[in-house]
Amino acid sequence: MQRSHRRGEIIMRAFEDKLIEMTRYHSAEVSKEWAKAVRSNPRTPSYHSIPENLCVQHAVDFYRNLRRMYISEKPYAEVREYFRKYAEDRYGEGIPVHEAVYALIMLKRQIWLFADFQRPFLAGLDKQQAIGAINQTIRVFDHGIYYVVQKYAEMGK
């Protein structure tokens, strides 16, 4: 039983690594799609006037740092550090907290839209592997959103 469980963890981790590596490798492409979406979404009007190249750079930085948050021995410290900095930067740009959070939701969604578009990536995928990768991604974003809101509250005092 223990051996089977460990093997499942290794396979799950391999899938998560593949997802993160694919996102990082294609970060420019994924980021351009996110920038287009965030600059036109009615829920993120503050982003509409930000130059596209700056939006793309925000997303590229995020996707490249995502791997570091995943593989860190202290992932919560990495998540806290990255997302508090994200909050400081967005706050400094005058982005309201609700738009900064929604932009993060859109970043998360873009990962899955891209992965879904990459059919060979999903071929033969076990449901448990997919669920594990989704859960890990959600966990990073959920903790990140908490730190963004917390940092905005601190800066607003």
N, C-alpha and C positions, 0 to 999 in steps of 0.2 A: 504494500500500500504506500509506504513512504517513498519508495523508488518511483512509483507511478506519479505520485504528487510532485516530486522534484522534477521529473521529466516534463510534466505539464507546465511547471513554473519556467523551466528553461525555454520551452517552445513559446510560451506566452511572451517572455522577455525578448526572444528573437523577433517576434512579430512587432512588438512595441518598438524595438530598435530599428526595424525596417521602416516602420511608419515614420519615426522621427528622422531617420537618415534621408528618407525620400523627401520629406518636407524640407529639410535643411538643404538638400542638394538642389531642389527645385524652388528654393525660397524666392528667387526673383520673379519667377512665373506666378507662384501662388500669391506673392505680395502685390503684384500688379492687379490681379483679379480682386484682391481685398481692397486695394486703394480705389479702384473703380466703384466698388460697391459702397464703401464707407463715405465716399465723396458725393454719392447720389442718394443715399438712404435718408428718408424723411426723419428718422430717429437720431441722426447724427449731423444736424445742420452746421455745427461748428467746424466740422471737417470739410465742408463744401468749399470753403475759401482757402484751405491749406493746399499749397502746390502739390500736384500729384507725385513729383519726385520725393518730396518730404514724407508723404504718406507711405510711399513704397519703402523708403528707408526705415520708417518706424516698424513696418511689418517684417522686413528682412532682418532687422536687429532682433525682433521677437523670435522669429522662427529659428534663427541661428542660436539663440540663447536657450531655446526650449530643450535642446539635447543636453546642455549642461545641467539644467534643472532635473532632467530625467535620470542622468547617470551619476549624479552627485551622491556621495556617501551621506551627506546631510541635505537631502532635497528640500526640506522645509526652510532651512536657512537660505538656500539658493532662491527659492520661490519668494520668500519674504524680501530679500535684498533686491531681486529684479523688479518685483511689482511695486515696491515702495518707490524705487527710482522711476518706474513708469508713471506712477501717480505724480511725483514731483514734476516730471517733464510735462505731462499733460496739463497739470494745474498751472504751470508756468506759461503754457500756451493759451490759457484761458478756456480750456475745454471743461465744461461742467462734468461733475462726477457721473451723472447718469449716462452721458454720451461716452465718456471714457470706458465705462463698464460695458456699454452696448458694443463699442468698438472691439473690446476683448471677446465678447460673445461671437462677433462676426469673424474674428481671427480664428477662434475655435472651429466655427462652422466651415471656414475655408479649408481647414485641414481635411475635414471629412468629405467635402465636395471634391477636393483634389484626389483624395484616395479613392473615392467612388468612381471617379473618371478614369483612374488607372486600373482597368479591369484585370490585367495580368497580376497586379499586386494582390487582388482579392481572390484570385483563382485558388481553389482548394483550401480556403480559409475556414478553419474550425470556428463554430459559433462562440465557444469559450474564449478563443484567442481574441476574437473581435470584441467581445464584451470586456475582457481584461484591458485591452488597449483603450477602449472607450472610457472605461472607469478610471484608468490612470490619467488620461488626458483631462477628464472632468475634474479629477482631484486637484491637478495642478491649477486649472483655471479657477475652481471654487476657492482654493486657498488664496490664489492671486487676487481675485476680486475682493475678498475680505481685506487683504492688505491695502488694496487701492482705496477702498472706502475708508478704512482706518486712517490712512495717511492724509486723505483729503480732509477728514474731520480735524486732524491735528493742525493742518496748515490753515484751516478756516477759522481757527480760534484767535 
